[in-house]
Amino acid sequence: MTFYMAGIDTSEDYETCVKRLNNWAEDRLENRKIGLPIGLRR
């Protein structure tokens, strides 16, 4: 989870943050990015 938080902290803008969150979800969540709220899926 620490890596995920670092990805958010170092994002230059909202879209970069969301993209990194999606990348993280693809690797870490059981349902991949489908496990994210609809507004955060890309």
The first five atom37 places (N, CA, C, CB, O) and aatype in JSON, in Angstrom:
{
  "aatype": [12, 16, 13, 18, 12, 0, 7, 9, 3, 16, 15, 6, 3, 18, 6, 16, 4, 19, 11, 1, 10, 2, 2, 17, 0, 6, 3, 1, 10, 6, 2, 1, 11, 9, 7, 10, 14, 9, 7, 10, 1, 1],
  "atom_mask": [
    [1, 1, 1, 1, 1],
    [1, 1, 1, 1, 1],
    [1, 1, 1, 1, 1],
    [1, 1, 1, 1, 1],
    [1, 1, 1, 1, 1],
    [1, 1, 1, 1, 1],
    [1, 1, 1, 0, 1],
    [1, 1, 1, 1, 1],
    [1, 1, 1, 1, 1],
    [1, 1, 1, 1, 1],
    [1, 1, 1, 1, 1],
    [1, 1, 1, 1, 1],
    [1, 1, 1, 1, 1],
    [1, 1, 1, 1, 1],
    [1, 1, 1, 1, 1],
    [1, 1, 1, 1, 1],
    [1, 1, 1, 1, 1],
    [1, 1, 1, 1, 1],
    [1, 1, 1, 1, 1],
    [1, 1, 1, 1, 1],
    [1, 1, 1, 1, 1],
    [1, 1, 1, 1, 1],
    [1, 1, 1, 1, 1],
    [1, 1, 1, 1, 1],
    [1, 1, 1, 1, 1],
    [1, 1, 1, 1, 1],
    [1, 1, 1, 1, 1],
    [1, 1, 1, 1, 1],
    [1, 1, 1, 1, 1],
    [1, 1, 1, 1, 1],
    [1, 1, 1, 1, 1],
    [1, 1, 1, 1, 1],
    [1, 1, 1, 1, 1],
    [1, 1, 1, 1, 1],
    [1, 1, 1, 0, 1],
    [1, 1, 1, 1, 1],
    [1, 1, 1, 1, 1],
    [1, 1, 1, 1, 1],
    [1, 1, 1, 0, 1],
    [1, 1, 1, 1, 1],
    [1, 1, 1, 1, 1],
    [1, 1, 1, 1, 1]
  ],
  "atom_positions": [
    [[0.82, -1.19, 0.0], [0.0, 0.0, 0.0], [0.87, 1.26, 0.0], [-0.93, 0.0, 1.2], [0.43, 2.3, -0.49]],
    [[2.06, 1.18, 0.54], [2.94, 2.34, 0.57], [3.29, 2.81, -0.83], [4.21, 2.01, 1.35], [3.32, 4.01, -1.09]],
    [[3.55, 1.86, -1.75], [3.86, 2.23, -3.12], [2.69, 2.98, -3.75], [4.2, 0.98, -3.95], [2.89, 3.96, -4.46]],
    [[1.48, 2.53, -3.51], [0.28, 3.19, -4.03], [0.2, 4.63, -3.55], [-0.98, 2.42, -3.6], [-0.07, 5.54, -4.34]],
    [[0.44, 4.85, -2.27], [0.38, 6.21, -1.72], [1.47, 7.08, -2.32], [0.5, 6.17, -0.2], [1.24, 8.27, -2.57]],
    [[2.65, 6.52, -2.54], [3.73, 7.29, -3.15], [3.34, 7.7, -4.57], [5.04, 6.48, -3.16], [3.68, 8.79, -5.01]],
    [[2.64, 6.84, -5.29], [2.19, 7.15, -6.64], [1.24, 8.33, -6.65], [0.0, 0.0, 0.0], [1.28, 9.16, -7.56]],
    [[0.39, 8.42, -5.66], [-0.53, 9.55, -5.56], [0.24, 10.81, -5.17], [-1.64, 9.26, -4.53], [0.04, 11.87, -5.76]],
    [[1.11, 10.69, -4.2], [1.87, 11.86, -3.71], [2.76, 12.48, -4.78], [2.72, 11.46, -2.53], [3.01, 13.68, -4.74]],
    [[3.24, 11.68, -5.73], [4.16, 12.2, -6.73], [3.47, 12.56, -8.06], [5.25, 11.2, -6.99], [4.14, 12.97, -9.0]],
    [[2.16, 12.4, -8.13], [1.44, 12.7, -9.37], [1.41, 14.2, -9.61], [0.01, 12.14, -9.32], [1.18, 15.0, -8.69]],
    [[1.63, 14.57, -10.86], [1.64, 15.99, -11.21], [0.24, 16.57, -11.34], [2.39, 16.2, -12.51], [0.04, 17.76, -11.11]],
    [[-0.73, 15.72, -11.7], [-2.1, 16.2, -11.86], [-3.07, 15.05, -11.6], [-2.31, 16.78, -13.28], [-2.67, 13.91, -11.36]],
    [[-4.36, 15.36, -11.64], [-5.4, 14.38, -11.33], [-5.37, 13.2, -12.29], [-6.78, 15.05, -11.37], [-5.46, 12.06, -11.85]],
    [[-5.26, 13.45, -13.58], [-5.27, 12.37, -14.57], [-4.1, 11.41, -14.38], [-5.24, 12.94, -15.98], [-4.26, 10.2, -14.53]],
    [[-2.93, 11.94, -14.05], [-1.78, 11.09, -13.78], [-2.04, 10.23, -12.55], [-0.51, 11.94, -13.59], [-1.71, 9.05, -12.53]],
    [[-2.62, 10.82, -11.55], [-2.96, 10.1, -10.33], [-3.93, 8.95, -10.64], [-3.58, 11.05, -9.29], [-3.73, 7.83, -10.17]],
    [[-4.97, 9.23, -11.42], [-5.96, 8.21, -11.76], [-5.33, 7.11, -12.61], [-7.15, 8.84, -12.5], [-5.63, 5.93, -12.42]],
    [[-4.48, 7.48, -13.54], [-3.8, 6.48, -14.37], [-2.94, 5.56, -13.51], [-2.94, 7.16, -15.45], [-2.95, 4.34, -13.69]],
    [[-2.21, 6.14, -12.58], [-1.37, 5.33, -11.68], [-2.23, 4.44, -10.79], [-0.47, 6.24, -10.82], [-1.87, 3.3, -10.51]],
    [[-3.35, 4.96, -10.34], [-4.27, 4.18, -9.53], [-4.79, 2.98, -10.31], [-5.43, 5.05, -9.04], [-4.88, 1.88, -9.77]],
    [[-5.14, 3.18, -11.58], [-5.6, 2.09, -12.43], [-4.5, 1.05, -12.65], [-6.08, 2.63, -13.77], [-4.77, -0.15, -12.61]],
    [[-3.29, 1.5, -12.87], [-2.16, 0.57, -13.02], [-1.97, -0.25, -11.75], [-0.86, 1.34, -13.36], [-1.76, -1.46, -11.81]],
    [[-2.06, 0.42, -10.62], [-1.93, -0.27, -9.34], [-3.04, -1.3, -9.17], [-1.95, 0.74, -8.18], [-2.79, -2.43, -8.75]],
    [[-4.26, -0.91, -9.5], [-5.42, -1.8, -9.34], [-5.29, -3.03, -10.24], [-6.72, -1.05, -9.66], [-5.65, -4.14, -9.83]],
    [[-4.79, -2.86, -11.44], [-4.62, -4.0, -12.36], [-3.69, -5.05, -11.76], [-4.08, -3.51, -13.71], [-3.88, -6.25, -11.98]],
    [[-2.69, -4.61, -11.02], [-1.72, -5.53, -10.44], [-2.13, -6.07, -9.07], [-0.39, -4.85, -10.32], [-1.72, -7.17, -8.69]],
    [[-2.93, -5.31, -8.33], [-3.13, -5.64, -6.92], [-4.55, -6.05, -6.53], [-2.74, -4.49, -6.11], [-4.71, -6.81, -5.57]],
    [[-5.57, -5.58, -7.21], [-6.94, -5.91, -6.82], [-7.43, -7.18, -7.48], [-7.87, -4.75, -7.15], [-7.09, -7.46, -8.64]],
    [[-8.21, -7.95, -6.76], [-8.73, -9.21, -7.27], [-9.56, -8.99, -8.54], [-9.58, -9.9, -6.21], [-9.45, -9.76, -9.5]],
    [[-10.38, -7.96, -8.55], [-11.22, -7.66, -9.72], [-10.57, -6.66, -10.67], [-12.56, -7.12, -9.27], [-11.22, -6.11, -11.56]],
    [[-9.28, -6.44, -10.47], [-8.52, -5.46, -11.26], [-9.17, -4.09, -11.16], [-8.44, -5.91, -12.74], [-9.71, -3.76, -10.11]],
    [[-9.13, -3.29, -12.21], [-9.65, -1.92, -12.09], [-11.17, -1.87, -11.97], [-9.21, -1.11, -13.28], [-11.72, -0.82, -11.64]],
    [[-11.85, -2.97, -12.23], [-13.3, -3.02, -12.03], [-13.61, -2.82, -10.54], [-13.9, -4.37, -12.54], [-14.71, -2.41, -10.18]],
    [[-12.65, -3.12, -9.68], [-12.81, -2.93, -8.25], [-12.77, -1.47, -7.8], [0.0, 0.0, 0.0], [-13.08, -1.16, -6.66]],
    [[-12.38, -0.59, -8.7], [-12.34, 0.84, -8.39], [-13.72, 1.46, -8.6], [-11.28, 1.57, -9.27], [-14.52, 0.92, -9.37]],
    [[-14.01, 2.56, -7.92], [-15.25, 3.28, -8.2], [-15.3, 3.7, -9.68], [-15.37, 4.51, -7.28], [-14.26, 3.99, -10.28]],
    [[-16.48, 3.73, -10.25], [-16.66, 4.0, -11.68], [-15.94, 5.27, -12.13], [-18.14, 4.12, -12.01], [-15.33, 5.28, -13.2]],
    [[-16.0, 6.31, -11.34], [-15.37, 7.58, -11.73], [-13.86, 7.54, -11.8], [0.0, 0.0, 0.0], [-13.24, 8.46, -12.34]],
    [[-13.25, 6.5, -11.25], [-11.79, 6.4, -11.25], [-11.27, 5.39, -12.27], [-11.29, 6.03, -9.87], [-10.06, 5.23, -12.39]],
    [[-12.13, 4.73, -12.97], [-11.7, 3.74, -13.97], [-11.34, 4.43, -15.26], [-12.8, 2.68, -14.21], [-12.04, 5.33, -15.72]],
    [[-10.23, 4.01, -15.86], [-9.81, 4.52, -17.17], [-9.44, 3.38, -18.06], [-8.62, 5.49, -17.05], [-9.06, 3.58, -19.21]]
  ]
}
